[in-house]
Amino acid sequence: MKHAALVELITPFYPEGRTGRPPFSLATMLRIHFMQQWFTLSDPGMEEAFFDTPLYREFAQLDAFARLPDEFTILRFRQRLEKDKLAEQILLTVNALLTQRGLLLKAGIRAKVEHPFRVLKRQFGFVKVRYRGLKKNTAQLMTLFALSN
């Protein structure tokens, strides 16, 4: 699925970078955020993964010899998503796109609830909830549900 709709959703909240270092592209930061969710990586872990796994740099559309986002850049992006409650909007946008294309299936009542949680638990490793605050847990769950769709 193209992520243009998600980039368009977040653009009004993303800094323009008039001062300081130029910001990374929004599409790159969104891809990094998704990889963090898929592979349950912390902010320092994501930074380290760019050095260890060239495929992560390639997926994030980062040049092999260019500047890489550090853990604080990744942290600020995630905090921006949490502060502006964009994880919920991402989930709604993904569901709307899938419904529009006829890809969002309607399941039985029991399967409707159990299947998404199975995906979160088994594929994304979300077995235990760590106390990180309600906003952070909610934002992570909304993002994981959007990614599972």
MODELLER restraints for C-alpha pairs under 7 A, 6 or more apart:
rsr = mdl.restraints
at = mdl.atoms
rsr.add(forms.Gaussian(group=physical.xy_distance, feature=features.Distance(at['CA:6:A'], at['CA:90:A']), mean=6.45, stdev=0.5))
rsr.add(forms.Gaussian(group=physical.xy_distance, feature=features.Distance(at['CA:7:A'], at['CA:26:A']), mean=6.53, stdev=0.5))
rsr.add(forms.Gaussian(group=physical.xy_distance, feature=features.Distance(at['CA:7:A'], at['CA:27:A']), mean=6.19, stdev=0.5))
rsr.add(forms.Gaussian(group=physical.xy_distance, feature=features.Distance(at['CA:17:A'], at['CA:23:A']), mean=5.66, stdev=0.5))
rsr.add(forms.Gaussian(group=physical.xy_distance, feature=features.Distance(at['CA:28:A'], at['CA:60:A']), mean=5.02, stdev=0.5))
rsr.add(forms.Gaussian(group=physical.xy_distance, feature=features.Distance(at['CA:28:A'], at['CA:61:A']), mean=6.16, stdev=0.5))
rsr.add(forms.Gaussian(group=physical.xy_distance, feature=features.Distance(at['CA:31:A'], at['CA:60:A']), mean=5.42, stdev=0.5))
rsr.add(forms.Gaussian(group=physical.xy_distance, feature=features.Distance(at['CA:32:A'], at['CA:60:A']), mean=5.92, stdev=0.5))
rsr.add(forms.Gaussian(group=physical.xy_distance, feature=features.Distance(at['CA:36:A'], at['CA:42:A']), mean=6.85, stdev=0.5))
rsr.add(forms.Gaussian(group=physical.xy_distance, feature=features.Distance(at['CA:36:A'], at['CA:46:A']), mean=6.52, stdev=0.5))
rsr.add(forms.Gaussian(group=physical.xy_distance, feature=features.Distance(at['CA:37:A'], at['CA:144:A']), mean=6.57, stdev=0.5))
rsr.add(forms.Gaussian(group=physical.xy_distance, feature=features.Distance(at['CA:38:A'], at['CA:124:A']), mean=5.40, stdev=0.5))
rsr.add(forms.Gaussian(group=physical.xy_distance, feature=features.Distance(at['CA:39:A'], at['CA:124:A']), mean=6.64, stdev=0.5))
rsr.add(forms.Gaussian(group=physical.xy_distance, feature=features.Distance(at['CA:43:A'], at['CA:71:A']), mean=4.87, stdev=0.5))
rsr.add(forms.Gaussian(group=physical.xy_distance, feature=features.Distance(at['CA:43:A'], at['CA:74:A']), mean=6.11, stdev=0.5))
rsr.add(forms.Gaussian(group=physical.xy_distance, feature=features.Distance(at['CA:43:A'], at['CA:75:A']), mean=6.17, stdev=0.5))
rsr.add(forms.Gaussian(group=physical.xy_distance, feature=features.Distance(at['CA:44:A'], at['CA:71:A']), mean=4.99, stdev=0.5))
rsr.add(forms.Gaussian(group=physical.xy_distance, feature=features.Distance(at['CA:47:A'], at['CA:69:A']), mean=6.77, stdev=0.5))
rsr.add(forms.Gaussian(group=physical.xy_distance, feature=features.Distance(at['CA:47:A'], at['CA:70:A']), mean=5.57, stdev=0.5))
rsr.add(forms.Gaussian(group=physical.xy_distance, feature=features.Distance(at['CA:47:A'], at['CA:71:A']), mean=5.60, stdev=0.5))
rsr.add(forms.Gaussian(group=physical.xy_distance, feature=features.Distance(at['CA:50:A'], at['CA:56:A']), mean=5.93, stdev=0.5))
rsr.add(forms.Gaussian(group=physical.xy_distance, feature=features.Distance(at['CA:50:A'], at['CA:57:A']), mean=5.68, stdev=0.5))
rsr.add(forms.Gaussian(group=physical.xy_distance, feature=features.Distance(at['CA:81:A'], at['CA:87:A']), mean=6.22, stdev=0.5))
rsr.add(forms.Gaussian(group=physical.xy_distance, feature=features.Distance(at['CA:82:A'], at['CA:135:A']), mean=6.47, stdev=0.5))
rsr.add(forms.Gaussian(group=physical.xy_distance, feature=features.Distance(at['CA:82:A'], at['CA:136:A']), mean=6.52, stdev=0.5))
rsr.add(forms.Gaussian(group=physical.xy_distance, feature=features.Distance(at['CA:82:A'], at['CA:139:A']), mean=5.85, stdev=0.5))
rsr.add(forms.Gaussian(group=physical.xy_distance, feature=features.Distance(at['CA:87:A'], at['CA:139:A']), mean=5.21, stdev=0.5))
rsr.add(forms.Gaussian(group=physical.xy_distance, feature=features.Distance(at['CA:87:A'], at['CA:142:A']), mean=5.41, stdev=0.5))
rsr.add(forms.Gaussian(group=physical.xy_distance, feature=features.Distance(at['CA:87:A'], at['CA:143:A']), mean=5.39, stdev=0.5))
rsr.add(forms.Gaussian(group=physical.xy_distance, feature=features.Distance(at['CA:88:A'], at['CA:142:A']), mean=5.63, stdev=0.5))
rsr.add(forms.Gaussian(group=physical.xy_distance, feature=features.Distance(at['CA:90:A'], at['CA:146:A']), mean=6.64, stdev=0.5))
rsr.add(forms.Gaussian(group=physical.xy_distance, feature=features.Distance(at['CA:91:A'], at['CA:142:A']), mean=6.07, stdev=0.5))
rsr.add(forms.Gaussian(group=physical.xy_distance, feature=features.Distance(at['CA:91:A'], at['CA:143:A']), mean=6.54, stdev=0.5))
rsr.add(forms.Gaussian(group=physical.xy_distance, feature=features.Distance(at['CA:91:A'], at['CA:145:A']), mean=6.77, stdev=0.5))
rsr.add(forms.Gaussian(group=physical.xy_distance, feature=features.Distance(at['CA:91:A'], at['CA:146:A']), mean=4.51, stdev=0.5))
rsr.add(forms.Gaussian(group=physical.xy_distance, feature=features.Distance(at['CA:94:A'], at['CA:146:A']), mean=6.11, stdev=0.5))
rsr.add(forms.Gaussian(group=physical.xy_distance, feature=features.Distance(at['CA:98:A'], at['CA:104:A']), mean=5.08, stdev=0.5))
rsr.add(forms.Gaussian(group=physical.xy_distance, feature=features.Distance(at['CA:119:A'], at['CA:148:A']), mean=6.66, stdev=0.5))
rsr.add(forms.Gaussian(group=physical.xy_distance, feature=features.Distance(at['CA:120:A'], at['CA:126:A']), mean=5.54, stdev=0.5))
rsr.add(forms.Gaussian(group=physical.xy_distance, feature=features.Distance(at['CA:120:A'], at['CA:144:A']), mean=6.79, stdev=0.5))
rsr.add(forms.Gaussian(group=physical.xy_distance, feature=features.Distance(at['CA:121:A'], at['CA:127:A']), mean=5.08, stdev=0.5))
